[in-house]
């Protein structure tokens, strides 16, 4: 959510800026880096962390005291409202505390004026996203959703602040091996999307593993649930109409309700059918081409959610949020997937752009 610019750190930052690296080597922090550091200390907690306490909370408190003065006492409604305020404080206190702690560490870094450097590599975990791994320590990048121009499998000299562990810039060391980049990126994609080297090897050989087939059966549960609920609800709603002696006069209602229930039953049956068809597949399909990430908002009535995709060649695959950052844009990839449901099985980089 990017309501205010300073609440959202830039995700298009390039850490491989030689001018910034030269300044950091001298122990200096550039103006652009200072702006980025402020955004990192604040924006990594999410703007909701600050909107709730700073906007919603004062409004609720104002309403609370206004009602108290007007009524001359505290009603049950106000007690419930006060409990809601306390819950809001508890929910967002962790993010506020993290921001406060990071701000103190960043202030200490600026007071000390120390910029350290260490050799390490780009790291990734589904929970934390992208980090810089230096020995046993993980340094913090500008955005956990973007690699900041860094590549996996490459050694870098990172310039960072010791207290906050924020990375300022990086310099690559030695020659870059495209083969090593491919291996390291494949490992990241495997951890993010939950497949193994054995799964990938089987897909490359034109086979689908037993674990991959069983993965499709997980969709049986929601499909069967929809069908059972539709049947039970339909039975309770339609039975009074069907048992009525005036069946012809209720025909319009029966057709309308029956058609509505039939839609849900068809959706559930389709999910179940696709799950069984996935289970019966013995060979995957594949697509190869330039890859990129896309996120879209999908609305359903009053609710909406963000859906995350890998777009590879002519196909797109829905992926979990924690797997979304792992794909580095503009590399060429080969993806293996189930023919019927387009469920992504494995993905690997095939061509690394000239480095």
C-alpha positions in Angstrom: 0.0 0.0 0.0 1.6 3.2 -1.1 -0.5 5.9 0.5 2.5 8.2 1.3 5.8 8.2 -0.5 7.9 8.0 2.7 5.9 5.0 3.9 7.0 2.9 0.9 10.7 2.3 0.2 11.7 2.3 -3.5 11.8 -1.2 -4.9 13.7 -0.3 -8.1 16.9 0.7 -6.3 20.2 -0.5 -7.9 22.7 -1.3 -5.2 25.5 -1.6 -7.8 26.1 2.1 -8.1 29.8 2.7 -8.3 29.7 6.3 -7.1 27.8 5.3 -4.0 30.2 2.4 -3.4 33.1 4.8 -3.6 31.5 7.2 -1.1 30.7 4.3 1.2 34.3 3.1 1.0 35.4 6.5 2.3 32.9 6.1 5.2 30.3 8.5 3.7 26.6 8.2 3.1 25.2 9.9 0.0 22.0 12.0 0.1 20.1 9.5 -2.0 21.1 6.7 0.5 19.9 8.9 3.4 16.5 9.2 1.8 16.4 5.4 1.2 17.5 4.7 4.8 14.6 6.8 6.2 12.2 5.0 4.0 13.6 1.6 5.0 13.3 2.4 8.7 9.7 3.5 8.3 8.2 1.8 5.2 9.3 -1.8 5.8 6.7 -2.1 8.6 3.9 -1.4 6.2 1.9 1.8 6.1 -1.0 0.1 7.9 1.2 0.0 11.0 1.1 3.8 11.1 -2.2 4.6 9.6 -4.1 2.7 12.3 -2.5 4.4 15.3 -2.0 7.8 13.8 -5.3 8.2 11.9 -7.9 5.7 13.0 -7.0 5.7 16.7 -7.3 9.5 17.3 -10.6 9.5 15.5 -11.9 6.7 17.8 -10.6 8.5 20.9 -12.2 11.7 19.8 -15.5 9.9 19.3 -15.1 8.1 22.6 -14.6 11.3 24.7 -17.3 13.2 22.8 -19.8 10.5 23.6 -18.7 10.4 27.2 -19.2 14.2 27.6 -22.6 14.1 26.0 -24.0 11.2 27.9 -22.4 11.9 31.2 -21.4 8.2 31.6 -19.9 5.2 30.0 -22.3 2.9 28.1 -21.7 -0.7 27.1 -21.2 0.5 23.6 -18.4 2.7 24.7 -16.8 -0.1 26.7 -16.9 -2.3 23.6 -15.4 0.5 21.6 -12.6 1.0 24.1 -11.8 -2.7 23.9 -11.6 -2.4 20.2 -9.1 0.5 20.6 -6.9 -1.7 22.9 -7.0 -4.5 20.4 -5.9 -2.2 17.6 -3.0 -1.0 19.8 -2.0 -4.6 20.5 -2.2 -5.6 16.8 -0.1 -2.8 15.6 2.3 -2.4 18.5 4.8 -4.9 17.1 5.2 -2.9 13.9 5.5 0.4 15.8 8.0 -1.1 18.1 10.1 -2.4 15.2 10.0 1.0 13.6 11.1 2.6 16.8 13.9 0.1 17.3 15.1 0.5 13.8 15.0 4.3 14.0 17.2 4.1 17.2 19.7 1.8 15.5 19.8 4.0 12.4 20.4 7.1 14.5 23.2 5.3 16.3 24.7 4.4 12.9 24.6 8.0 11.8 26.1 9.2 15.0 29.0 6.7 14.9 29.6 7.4 11.2 30.9 3.8 10.6 30.3 2.0 7.3 31.5 -1.6 7.3 32.2 -3.9 4.4 32.0 -7.7 4.1 31.9 -10.3 1.4 28.8 -12.3 0.8 26.0 -13.3 -1.6 22.4 -12.6 -2.3 20.2 -14.8 -0.1 16.5 -15.6 -0.2 13.9 -17.3 2.1 10.2 -17.6 1.6 9.5 -15.9 4.9 12.0 -13.0 4.6 12.4 -12.5 0.9 15.8 -11.3 -0.4 18.6 -10.6 2.0 22.4 -10.2 1.8 24.1 -13.2 3.4 27.5 -12.3 5.0 29.0 -15.3 7.0 26.2 -16.2 9.5 24.6 -12.8 9.4 21.7 -11.6 7.2 21.8 -7.9 6.1 18.7 -6.0 5.1 18.2 -4.9 1.5 16.1 -1.9 0.4 13.2 -4.2 -0.4 12.7 -7.9 0.4 10.7 -8.2 -2.8 13.5 -7.0 -5.1 17.1 -8.0 -5.4 18.3 -4.5 -6.0 20.1 -5.5 -9.2 22.1 -8.3 -7.4 22.3 -11.8 -8.8 22.3 -15.1 -6.9 25.5 -17.1 -7.1 27.7 -14.0 -7.3 30.1 -12.8 -4.7 29.7 -9.2 -3.6 31.5 -6.8 -1.3 28.6 -5.3 0.7 28.8 -1.8 2.4 26.4 -1.6 5.3 25.6 0.0 8.6 26.6 -2.2 11.6 23.7 -1.4 14.0 20.7 -1.4 11.7 22.4 -3.9 9.2 21.0 -1.9 6.2 22.9 -2.4 3.0 24.0 0.8 1.3 25.7 -0.5 -1.8 27.6 -3.5 -3.3 30.4 -4.3 -5.6 30.8 -7.5 -7.5 34.0 -9.5 -7.0 35.6 -11.4 -9.8 34.0 -12.8 -13.0 30.3 -13.7 -13.0 29.6 -17.3 -14.1 26.2 -17.5 -15.9 26.1 -21.2 -15.0 26.5 -20.5 -11.3 23.8 -17.8 -11.5 21.4 -20.4 -13.1 22.1 -23.0 -10.4 21.7 -20.5 -7.5 18.5 -19.1 -9.0 17.0 -22.5 -9.6 17.7 -23.3 -5.9 15.9 -20.1 -4.9 12.9 -20.9 -7.1 12.8 -24.5 -5.7 12.7 -23.3 -2.1 10.1 -20.6 -2.9 7.8 -22.9 -4.8 8.2 -26.1 -2.9 9.8 -28.4 -5.4 12.9 -30.6 -5.2 15.8 -31.2 -7.7 14.3 -34.7 -8.2 11.0 -33.1 -9.2 12.7 -30.9 -11.7 14.8 -33.8 -13.1 11.6 -35.9 -13.6 9.9 -33.1 -15.4 12.9 -32.6 -17.6 12.6 -36.3 -18.5 8.9 -35.8 -19.4 7.6 -37.4 -16.2 5.4 -36.2 -13.3 6.4 -37.4 -9.8 3.9 -39.1 -7.4 4.2 -36.1 -5.0 3.3 -33.7 -7.8 0.2 -35.7 -8.7 -0.8 -35.9 -5.1 -0.5 -32.2 -4.8 -3.4 -31.8 -7.1 -5.6 -33.8 -4.8 -5.5 -31.0 -2.3 -8.1 -29.3 -4.4 -10.5 -32.2 -3.8 -11.3 -30.8 -0.3 -12.7 -27.3 -1.4 -14.4 -28.9 -4.4 -16.2 -31.6 -2.3 -17.0 -29.0 0.3 -18.8 -26.8 -2.2 -20.7 -29.7 -3.6 -21.8 -30.9 -0.1 -22.8 -27.5 1.1 -24.7 -26.8 -2.1 -26.6 -30.1 -1.8 -27.5 -29.5 1.9 -28.6 -25.9 1.4 -30.5 -26.9 -1.8 -32.3 -29.7 0.1 -33.5 -27.4 2.9 -34.5 -24.6 0.5 -36.1 -26.6 -2.3 -37.8 -29.3 -0.2 -40.7 -27.1 1.0 -41.4 -26.1 -2.6 -41.1 -29.6 -4.0 -43.4 -31.1 -1.3 -46.0 -28.4 -1.7 -49.3 -29.4 -3.4 -49.1 -26.2 -5.5 -45.9 -27.3 -7.3 -46.9 -25.5 -10.6 -47.3 -22.1 -8.8 -43.8 -22.4 -7.3 -42.2 -23.4 -10.6 -40.5 -20.0 -11.2 -39.0 -20.0 -7.7 -37.8 -23.6 -8.1 -36.1 -22.9 -11.4 -34.4 -19.7 -10.1 -33.1 -21.3 -6.9 -32.2 -24.5 -8.7 -30.3 -22.7 -11.4 -28.4 -20.7 -8.7 -27.5 -23.8 -6.8 -26.5 -25.6 -10.0 -23.9 -22.9 -10.7 -22.2 -23.7 -7.3 -22.5 -27.4 -7.9 -20.9 -27.1 -11.3 -18.0 -25.1 -9.8 -17.4 -27.7 -7.1 -17.7 -30.6 -9.7 -15.2 -28.8 -12.0 -12.7 -28.5 -9.1 -13.0 -32.2 -8.2 -12.8 -33.2 -11.9 -9.7 -31.2 -12.5 -8.0 -32.6 -9.4 -8.7 -36.2 -10.6 -7.4 -35.3 -14.1 -4.2 -33.9 -12.6 -3.8 -37.1 -10.6 -4.1 -39.1 -13.8 -1.5 -37.0 -15.7 1.8 -38.8 -16.3 3.6 -36.2 -18.4 3.8 -32.4 -17.9 3.6 -29.7 -20.4 6.3 -27.0 -20.7 6.7 -23.5 -21.9 9.8 -21.4 -22.4 10.3 -17.7 -22.7 11.1 -14.4 -21.0 9.7 -14.3 -17.5 8.3 -11.5 -15.4 6.2 -11.1 -12.2 2.7 -9.6 -12.2 0.3 -8.9 -9.3 -3.4 -8.0 -9.8 -6.3 -7.0 -7.6 -9.3 -9.3 -7.9 -12.6 -8.2 -6.5 -15.5 -10.4 -5.5 -18.4 -8.4 -4.1 -17.2 -6.3 -1.3 -14.0 -8.2 -0.8 -10.8 -8.1 -2.8 -7.4 -9.8 -2.8 -4.1 -9.5 -4.6 -3.2 -12.4 -6.9 0.4 -13.1 -7.8 1.6 -14.6 -11.1 4.7 -15.7 -12.9 4.3 -14.9 -16.6 6.6 -17.1 -18.7 6.3 -17.0 -22.5 2.6 -17.3 -23.4 1.5 -18.8 -20.1 0.9 -17.3 -16.6 0.9 -19.2 -13.4 -0.7 -18.2 -10.1 1.9 -18.6 -7.3 1.8 -18.0 -3.5 2.8 -14.5 -2.2 6.0 -15.8 -0.6 7.1 -17.3 -3.9 6.4 -14.2 -5.9 9.7 -12.3 -5.4 11.9 -15.3 -6.3 11.5 -14.9 -10.1 13.9 -12.3 -11.4 12.4 -10.4 -14.3 13.8 -10.5 -17.9 15.6 -13.8 -17.5 14.5 -16.7 -19.8 12.8 -19.6 -18.0 11.3 -23.0 -18.7 8.2 -23.9 -16.7 6.7 -27.3 -16.3 3.0 -27.5 -15.5 -0.1 -29.7 -15.5 -1.9 -29.6 -18.9 -5.5 -29.3 -17.6 -5.2 -27.0 -14.6 -2.1 -25.0 -15.6 -0.7 -25.7 -12.1 3.0 -24.8 -11.9 5.2 -27.8 -11.1 8.7 -26.6 -11.5 10.5 -23.7 -13.1 14.2 -23.1 -14.1 16.2 -20.3 -15.7 17.4 -21.3 -19.2 19.2 -18.2 -20.4 20.8 -15.6 -18.2 21.2 -12.2 -19.9 24.7 -11.1 -20.7 26.3 -10.1 -17.4 
